[in-house]
Amino acid sequence: MSLRLRLALLSGAIALSGLVLGVGISYLLLVRVVLREVDQDLRLQATALLEAARTQGEIPPEVAEEILGGDTPSAARVYRGGHLVFEGGAPGAPWRLLSTVKGFASLEGWRVYRGGGGGWEVLVAQSLTAYQSLLSWYLKLSLPVVLALGGLAFLGAYLLMGRALLPLVTLAQAAERFEEAPLSPRPDEVGALAQAFGSLLQRLKAERKREQVFLALASHELKTPIAALRAALEGLLQRGQADREALFRLRNQALRMEVLAENLLTLSRAQAGEARWEAVDLGEAAGAAFDRFQPLALRMGRELALEAQPIRVQADPRLLEQALNNLVYNALLHGKGTVWIRAFHQGSSAVLEVEDEGPGLLEPRREGLGLRVVRAVAKALGAELHLENLKGLRARLVFGQGKPPREGFLEAGDA
């Protein structure tokens, strides 16, 4: 059973219960009104009978007819000194039972009043059959009306619930197709729930798209070194021996594959938000990168330069190291001239910079895996990546921009 149908049934049941309760309460009120009107008539009739009996010593038939007649005739008995002196009115009154009544009472379908004084006593009774018939018809007519209104309440609730739950239905259909659902602008609880799950679905779809891009990028990047490594191995197998140059090429391909694997792993960690925060000295990180790439720079006939201040930031050292490696390696591989590695303050920010003297980024702008990794790391660490074409390419990682120094990063010597 759907939620819409359950809510509609619940609403219909509540409405039907309310209607039944209303009919019951109105029935009891009608009974009280009827009894009050009958009691008032009985009291007036008893008073008139007593007055006639006291003044005339008896009650003439025409007086009794005038007092006890009407749309609903009454029956009466008058006693004087305990002796019956008058009996008349409507026939069929069960006097044997009614004679035991004091005040007002209802017995055997009759309403009875007993009163008197000064040696006189009167007993007046009126049949309730006509009133009971009317009340019975009220209940019989109310039942189909109550059922009809309950059915209308169910139908109305079913239609309204369909409209109220439409954002959830739309979201469920979008989730089945794994498509983005339009966010509901409604401010109620259903709208808030639909917005929350819609946002979650959008994030899941974005993650899936990122995963597909990641897999496509990984397969593309790994295809070339794997093919080259396979071709080199096949060449060695055909020659039957390995020379130094062939082994050197194999080593370079293996190193390239290792770099690709590290980049892919770093990209995966950065996009998954798996940062392990700790205090990292940007000056020390820049110096370590200088030492790692100095041998490569010498083999390529290039020069590395270091300008670093001791400044600490909160970062993941593994992600930061891989991002810095990519920037320096790209500068050596694609740039020209001297490659500068810098760490310094800039206002309230901490900056890690790599600059070369090459052609910079070509237009249209295309970023390879290395820069993709750097951009993902910057996002994961809450930093900003700025790429500028000056005399060469200048890449900057800016930490704590627009924040006070002690909130954006830790000064040298801080704990």
Salt bridges, closest charged atoms under 4 A:
ASP39 OD1 - ARG111 NE 2.65
GLU87 OE1 - ARG77 NE 3.31
GLU121 OE2 - ARG114 NE 2.89
GLU179 OE1 - ARG177 NE 3.11
ASP188 OD2 - ARG186 NH2 2.51
GLU207 OE2 - ARG210 NH2 2.15
GLU234 OE2 - ARG230 NE 3.24
GLU245 OE2 - ARG249 NH1 3.32
GLU307 OE1 - ARG342 NE 3.26
ASP316 OD2 - ARG318 NH2 3.17
GLU321 OE2 - ARG292 NH1 3.87
GLU353 OE2 - ARG342 NH1 2.52
GLU353 OE1 - ARG394 NE 3.90
GLU353 OE1 - ARG396 NE 2.33
GLU355 OE1 - ARG342 NH1 2.77
GLU367 OE2 - ARG365 NH2 3.40
GLU367 OE2 - ARG375 NH2 2.64
GLU384 OE1 - HIS386 NE2 3.22
GLU388 OE1 - ARG394 NH2 2.73
GLU411 OE1 - HIS345 NE2 3.66
ASP414 OD2 - ARG406 NH1 3.30
